[in-house]
Amino acid sequence: MKVFIRTDSSLAIGTGHLMRCLTLAEELTSRGAKVSFICRDLPGNMNQQAECNGYCLYRLPFKDSTPVHDPDLSGYEKWLAVDKETDAEQTGAILSGADEGCDLLIVDHYALDGEWERLQQPLVGRLMVIDDLANRPHDCDILMDQNLYKNMQGRYRHLVEDRVRLLLGPTFVLLRNEFRKWRKKISTHDGTVRKVLVSFGGADRTNETMKFLRTLSAAGMDKFEYIVVIGRTNPHREEIEDFCKAKSNLHFYRAVDDMARLMVETDLAVGA
């Protein structure tokens, strides 16, 4: 089975969409699928992570002459950096040129909706959407939302056709194998806080990490040990690292591949 995944990462978007798609890609690959990624070269992207994991990567262009704050782009389209029609045309060209075709196209992007998906339908066998906003129509065969909501079963009723297979709730959570492994090692917690994990996502464009650390310093909370984790594309790396080096109870980590272990070994987490 030939699978294409259309998703993006950037300073504005963060890295979560790409990371959860990489988790899904790993599972699909283990079941014999051939997975390729289609990602735009946005500022602060993590596209190379797909290549490092062994997947074919098709890069959509980003031009400085097409500003992210183009007044013609609104809402999440600003994350896309181009209009939906342009993105659909560029993605469609890749799908049309694929030697083995596309059996399944997976889309994980807040800026893309049913209008975009409808243009890709003739080029693919099936189309799957990963979403958690439930704020726009979708033209797909499968829709997955791994989050827990009170009205989970009804959120997409008016946004997709009855034929669409809905995969809803934590039963379908995209969880890396390392979390399954470390979950078995969690011991009973007595409520005592000694070690705190601080992590505000892969990009943290607005520097929530330093906001927290400054507040922490002002509050004089030096009795705890803090594990501070930032992503590879964090634009505030030097400031955060220097701040941590100046305090013996702050330990700085960047782009870790063992987050599950760090979570198990800490008593409290502050993050996003």
BELKALIN-V242699 format. One record per residue. SS is DSSP state (alpha for helix, beta for strand, coil for the rest). OMEGA is omega in degrees with one decimal (999 if undefined). NEAR is the number of other C-alpha atoms within 12 Angstrom. Layout:
# BELKALIN-V242699
{{SS:OMEGA:NEAR} {SS:OMEGA:NEAR}}
This chain:
# BELKALIN-V242699
{{coil:179.7:21} {beta:-175.8:29} {beta:171.5:38} {beta:178.2:46} {beta:178.0:45} {beta:178.5:47} {beta:-179.7:46} {coil:170.4:47} {coil:179.2:42} {beta:176.2:37} {coil:-179.4:29} {coil:-175.5:30} {coil:-170.4:36} {beta:-175.9:35} {coil:-173.2:38} {alpha:-179.1:30} {alpha:179.4:35} {alpha:-176.5:35} {alpha:179.6:33} {alpha:175.7:31} {alpha:175.6:45} {alpha:176.6:40} {alpha:178.0:27} {alpha:179.6:34} {alpha:179.0:35} {alpha:179.7:26} {alpha:179.3:20} {alpha:179.0:24} {alpha:179.6:22} {alpha:179.7:13} {coil:172.7:14} {coil:-179.4:13} {coil:173.0:20} {beta:-170.8:26} {beta:174.3:39} {beta:179.8:40} {beta:172.8:43} {beta:-174.4:39} {beta:177.3:39} {beta:-179.8:35} {coil:-179.0:27} {coil:179.0:32} {coil:178.3:30} {coil:-178.2:26} {coil:177.4:35} {coil:-175.1:37} {coil:-176.8:38} {alpha:179.5:28} {alpha:177.8:26} {alpha:178.3:34} {alpha:179.4:19} {alpha:178.9:12} {coil:173.6:21} {coil:-178.4:18} {coil:174.3:27} {beta:-177.2:24} {beta:173.2:29} {beta:-176.9:30} {beta:172.9:28} {beta:-172.3:29} {coil:169.1:22} {coil:-179.2:25} {coil:179.0:15} {coil:-179.6:14} {coil:176.4:11} {coil:-172.9:20} {coil:177.8:20} {coil:-178.9:27} {coil:175.5:20} {coil:-178.5:18} {coil:178.7:14} {coil:178.2:15} {coil:-178.4:20} {coil:176.2:18} {coil:-177.6:18} {coil:176.0:23} {alpha:177.3:28} {alpha:177.2:26} {alpha:-176.7:35} {alpha:178.3:41} {coil:172.3:38} {coil:176.0:34} {coil:-175.6:29} {alpha:-179.0:31} {alpha:178.2:24} {alpha:179.6:22} {alpha:179.7:35} {alpha:179.6:31} {alpha:-179.0:21} {alpha:177.8:27} {alpha:179.6:37} {alpha:178.9:31} {alpha:178.5:19} {alpha:-179.9:30} {alpha:-179.9:33} {alpha:-177.7:22} {alpha:-178.3:15} {coil:-176.1:21} {coil:-176.2:10} {coil:-179.4:20} {coil:179.7:25} {coil:178.7:32} {coil:-178.4:28} {beta:172.9:34} {beta:178.3:42} {beta:-177.7:42} {beta:177.6:43} {beta:-174.6:40} {coil:-178.9:42} {coil:-176.9:33} {coil:-176.4:35} {coil:-175.0:42} {coil:-176.6:36} {alpha:178.7:30} {alpha:177.8:20} {alpha:-177.8:33} {alpha:-179.9:38} {alpha:179.4:26} {alpha:-179.3:28} {alpha:-173.9:38} {alpha:-179.5:29} {coil:-174.1:21} {coil:-173.7:27} {coil:175.7:32} {coil:177.1:23} {beta:-178.5:29} {beta:-179.7:36} {beta:178.3:39} {beta:169.9:44} {beta:-176.2:39} {coil:169.9:36} {coil:179.4:26} {coil:-176.7:26} {coil:-175.6:27} {coil:-177.6:20} {coil:179.6:25} {coil:176.6:27} {coil:174.8:41} {coil:-172.8:32} {coil:176.9:38} {coil:-178.9:29} {beta:173.9:29} {beta:179.9:40} {beta:172.5:38} {beta:-171.3:31} {coil:-174.1:24} {coil:-179.6:23} {coil:177.8:18} {coil:179.5:17} {coil:-179.4:10} {coil:-172.3:13} {alpha:-173.8:21} {alpha:-175.7:21} {alpha:-172.4:17} {coil:-174.4:26} {coil:-173.0:31} {coil:-177.4:22} {coil:-175.6:16} {coil:179.8:23} {coil:177.2:28} {coil:-178.1:18} {coil:-176.9:17} {coil:-173.7:14} {coil:175.9:24} {beta:-177.9:23} {beta:175.3:30} {beta:-169.1:26} {beta:173.0:31} {coil:-174.8:24} {alpha:175.1:16} {alpha:-175.8:14} {alpha:-176.2:19} {coil:178.0:23} {coil:-172.7:31} {coil:179.8:25} {coil:-176.6:23} {alpha:-178.3:21} {alpha:179.9:20} {alpha:176.3:22} {alpha:-178.2:16} {alpha:-175.8:16} {alpha:178.8:20} {alpha:-179.3:20} {coil:-176.5:14} {coil:-179.8:17} {coil:177.8:18} {coil:178.9:13} {coil:-176.1:12} {coil:-177.0:14} {coil:177.8:9} {coil:178.6:11} {coil:179.2:12} {coil:176.3:18} {coil:-174.7:21} {beta:-175.7:27} {beta:175.8:31} {beta:179.2:36} {beta:-179.0:39} {beta:-176.3:37} {coil:173.6:30} {coil:-173.2:35} {coil:-176.2:40} {coil:179.1:35} {coil:-175.3:33} {coil:-176.7:26} {coil:173.3:19} {coil:175.8:28} {alpha:179.9:27} {alpha:-179.2:38} {alpha:176.5:31} {alpha:-180.0:23} {alpha:-177.2:25} {alpha:178.0:37} {alpha:177.7:19} {alpha:178.6:14} {alpha:-178.6:25} {alpha:-178.9:21} {alpha:-178.7:11} {alpha:178.0:11} {coil:-177.7:13} {coil:-175.8:21} {coil:-176.9:19} {coil:179.5:17} {coil:173.0:24} {beta:-175.0:26} {beta:175.0:37} {beta:-175.4:37} {beta:-175.8:40} {beta:175.0:39} {beta:179.3:40} {coil:-176.9:36} {coil:-175.2:29} {coil:-179.5:31} {coil:-175.7:36} {coil:-176.5:28} {coil:-173.2:25} {alpha:-174.1:27} {alpha:-179.2:19} {alpha:-178.3:20} {alpha:-178.6:33} {alpha:179.4:25} {alpha:180.0:18} {alpha:-179.1:25} {alpha:-179.3:29} {alpha:-176.9:17} {coil:-178.2:15} {coil:-174.3:25} {coil:-178.0:16} {coil:175.6:25} {beta:-178.9:29} {beta:-172.2:28} {beta:175.9:31} {beta:179.2:29} {beta:174.8:28} {coil:-178.3:22} {coil:175.1:20} {coil:179.4:20} {coil:-178.9:19} {alpha:-180.0:31} {alpha:179.0:24} {alpha:-179.8:22} {alpha:179.6:30} {alpha:-179.3:30} {alpha:-174.5:26} {coil:177.6:26} {coil:-175.4:27} {coil:-174.8:25} {beta:178.4:24} {beta:173.5:25} {beta:-175.2:24} {beta:-178.4:24} {coil:999:19}}
